[in-house]
Structures are given as C-alpha cells and as structure tokens.
C-alpha cells in the first residue's frame, strides 16, 4: 500500500485524441460552463505534485499547466502515455483521458492506495471492462511503451498487458464517475443529468 504522498505522484492528462466521434476536441467541451479538462485537473490536484497535459493543441495552454506534445506523432494513447511518463519527474503517475468530467479524487486515491512495489500499472475496472486511461503508471513503463511503439504497436491494452498489472473493481456507487463522453448524445445526456 502506498500512502498518498503528492511529491512522488504526477498527474498526466491525455488530450491528444482525434475526436472523430465527437467532431471536436473533447477536453475542451463544457459541462456547466466548465471545461472537461478543468474537472480532471480539480480531481487530480489534491493528489499530485505536478500536472502535465499531453496535447499538440495550443488551446490547452489556457489551463496554466505544462503542455507537452507527443514525442511520436499519430500513435494514439500509447504514445501519449509514453510522452507523459518521459517528461514526468516522479515514479508514480496518474494517467487520465480528457473525456471523464465526473472523475472523483476518491476514485483516484483508490488507485494510489493499491500501489505496491510489484505492480507497474493499476487500472480501474467497471462493469467488467478495464480502463487503462484511468490508471496509475510507474515511470518505468515508458521503456516498455517505447519498445512497442518502435515495433509499430499502437494498441493500449497490448502495451498495458506487457506490464505487471493490477485491476481495481469499482463498487456500484462509483460507476458513473468514470463515464467517458464520446458522442454528442452522451454529451447531451450528461449535461441534462448534471445541470447546476
């Protein structure tokens, strides 16, 4: 078990997706006039010493955190995570996609509390589905990810499964906080459900 010690944890927000289903950059979408990315920053802040945003989009500079570009272009989240881990100064890294505005500090704390010396990745599972973009990664995973990228591998699950993985099942009360918003309809639904 790892005590929550901010000095050894970095928050990495992946905001580099092509957004083909949504038609726009998901991390800049708003729920109650607040960008998705800001919700994620707010959930991370109590737990981390630094926040990095992985994106080639200059519009993310508005959040005031260090923005880093993908080291290997057009290679999906495997490259995003690799880029974030490479720039991180800490052993542990909370990696989150930019499309989960309901994410809570409590769920992220759960990942940290399950950390140990043997696990390289600790990910959430919800309704039987693993979520490698709501996960705690050790910095040392970057070597595995780089090796796969150099061999043309772009599938995140394949990369994660090359690491020592632990999966945390969410209790029913927390399933909604990890909902990711991929379509205009999902955006409408969440806006209706979570009006101020």
C-alpha atoms as one frame of an Amber mdcrd trajectory, in Angstrom:
protein
   0.000   0.000   0.000   1.259   3.450  -0.950   0.407   6.394   1.268  -0.812
   9.408  -0.673   2.377  11.423  -0.939   1.966  14.154  -3.536   5.708  14.577
  -4.019   6.046  11.192  -5.749   2.962  11.437  -7.998   2.403  13.359 -11.252
  -0.951  13.794 -12.969  -0.925  13.227 -16.739  -3.960  14.247 -18.783  -4.129
  12.831 -22.301  -5.774  15.351 -24.598  -4.410  14.337 -27.956  -7.197  12.269
 -29.455  -8.560  12.687 -32.960 -12.135  13.012 -31.577 -13.672  11.520 -34.714
 -16.926  10.526 -32.993 -17.403  13.828 -31.169 -16.269  16.062 -34.000 -14.425
  18.426 -31.658 -11.672  18.347 -29.029 -13.265  16.533 -26.081 -11.116  18.006
 -23.339 -12.370  21.495 -24.199 -16.069  20.554 -24.113 -18.004  22.111 -21.244
 -20.281  20.762 -18.547 -21.995  23.564 -16.607 -19.700  26.099 -18.323 -16.565
  24.351 -17.056 -14.252  22.502 -19.470 -13.908  18.735 -19.042 -10.156  19.193
 -18.543 -10.731  21.534 -15.606 -12.845  18.891 -13.843  -9.985  16.420 -14.268
  -7.416  18.946 -13.012  -9.586  19.597  -9.935  -9.820  15.855  -9.177  -6.049
  15.403  -9.566  -4.827  18.458  -7.647  -5.152  17.078  -4.085  -3.071  14.015
  -5.037  -0.208  15.171  -7.271   2.821  17.452  -7.223   2.614  18.377 -10.908
   0.099  18.144 -13.758   1.141  17.573 -17.364  -1.227  17.888 -20.314  -0.231
  15.824 -23.339  -1.567  17.600 -26.409  -0.380  19.212 -29.625  -3.272  21.697
 -29.309  -2.155  25.150 -28.100  -5.646  25.814 -26.716  -4.772  23.661 -23.692
  -2.287  26.303 -22.548  -5.300  28.177 -21.125  -5.288  25.828 -18.111  -1.903
  27.092 -16.968  -0.138  23.730 -16.726   2.826  22.373 -18.627   1.681  21.105
 -22.020   3.831  18.556 -23.774   3.500  17.282 -27.316   3.536  13.661 -28.389
   7.113  12.503 -28.902   5.894  10.017 -31.521   3.087  11.519 -33.606  -0.198
   9.846 -34.558   0.389   6.811 -32.395  -2.589   7.130 -30.053  -2.648   6.804
 -26.268   0.405   4.517 -26.181   2.464   7.460 -27.431   0.588   9.896 -25.173
   1.368   7.865 -22.076   4.971   7.334 -23.197   5.381  11.087 -23.740   3.861
  11.903 -20.342   5.979   9.342 -18.480   9.130  10.563 -20.239   8.525  14.139
 -19.041   7.399  13.116 -15.544   9.831  13.600 -12.676   8.085  11.114 -10.359
   7.923   7.330 -10.007   4.115   7.245  -9.928   1.798   8.850 -12.464  -1.973
   9.118 -12.551  -2.885   8.920 -16.240  -6.350  10.088 -17.290  -8.110  10.643
 -20.601  -9.669  14.076 -21.089 -13.233  12.810 -21.567 -14.164  11.819 -17.998
 -15.522  15.024 -16.400 -17.219  13.218 -13.493 -13.980  11.644 -12.221 -13.508
  11.995  -8.463 -10.475  12.416  -6.243 -11.768   9.460  -4.177 -11.559   7.027
  -7.092  -8.055   8.252  -7.965  -6.999   7.887  -4.340  -8.159   4.261  -4.524
  -5.618   3.613  -7.313  -2.812   5.108  -5.238  -3.767   3.142  -2.137  -3.442
  -0.124  -4.086   0.068   0.647  -5.329   2.880  -1.677  -4.331   6.441  -2.484
  -5.361   5.496  -5.216  -7.816   2.737  -3.527  -9.874   3.661  -1.240 -12.757
   0.078  -0.365 -13.742  -3.013  -0.164 -11.533  -6.197   0.322 -13.533  -9.912
   0.651 -12.861 -12.454  -1.970 -13.905 -16.101  -1.054 -14.341 -18.868  -3.430
 -15.449 -16.236  -5.986 -16.435 -14.320  -3.541 -18.639 -10.783  -2.475 -17.765
  -9.932   1.203 -18.115  -6.224   1.768 -18.786  -6.919   5.509 -19.194  -7.939
   5.774 -15.541  -4.812   4.252 -14.072  -1.649   4.695 -12.039   1.517   4.036
 -14.063   5.065   3.669 -12.846   7.562   5.741 -14.798   9.493   2.590 -15.723
   6.618   1.570 -18.065   7.936   4.148 -20.537  10.649   1.717 -21.688   8.072
  -0.980 -22.472   5.861   1.510 -24.313   8.767   2.888 -26.351   9.807  -0.605
 -27.406   6.262  -1.374 -28.592   5.962   1.964 -30.425   9.232   1.307 -32.217
   7.793  -2.029 -33.346   4.618  -0.417 -34.678   2.327  -1.486 -31.818  -0.427
   1.068 -31.157  -2.910  -0.918 -29.044  -3.000   0.328 -25.473  -4.319  -2.896
 -23.961  -1.453  -4.790 -25.576   1.028  -2.326 -24.064  -0.558  -2.451 -20.608
  -0.568  -6.254 -20.648   3.220  -6.221 -21.147   3.457  -4.568 -17.713   2.725
  -6.014 -14.279  -0.940  -5.017 -13.932  -3.356  -4.883 -11.038  -7.050  -4.168
 -11.635  -9.326  -2.496  -9.092 -13.047  -3.185  -9.407 -15.214  -0.175  -8.700
 -18.178  -0.545  -6.402 -21.553   0.198  -7.957 -21.826   3.677  -6.411 -18.797
   4.879  -8.328 -19.535   3.624 -11.845 -20.881   6.958 -13.077 -17.722   8.891
 -12.145 -15.684   7.067 -14.761 -18.143   7.585 -17.620 -16.325   8.745 -20.732
 -18.117  11.032 -23.141 -17.528  10.069 -26.777 -20.574  11.247 -28.716 -22.828
  14.303 -28.964 -25.679  12.245 -27.476 -23.582  11.231 -24.453 -22.676  14.896
 -24.004 -26.360  15.908 -24.071 -27.249  13.158 -21.602 -24.593  14.203 -19.115
 -25.463  17.881 -19.462 -29.110  17.081 -18.702 -28.231  14.836 -15.760 -25.737
  17.191 -14.141 -27.273  20.607 -14.536 -26.389  23.084 -11.773
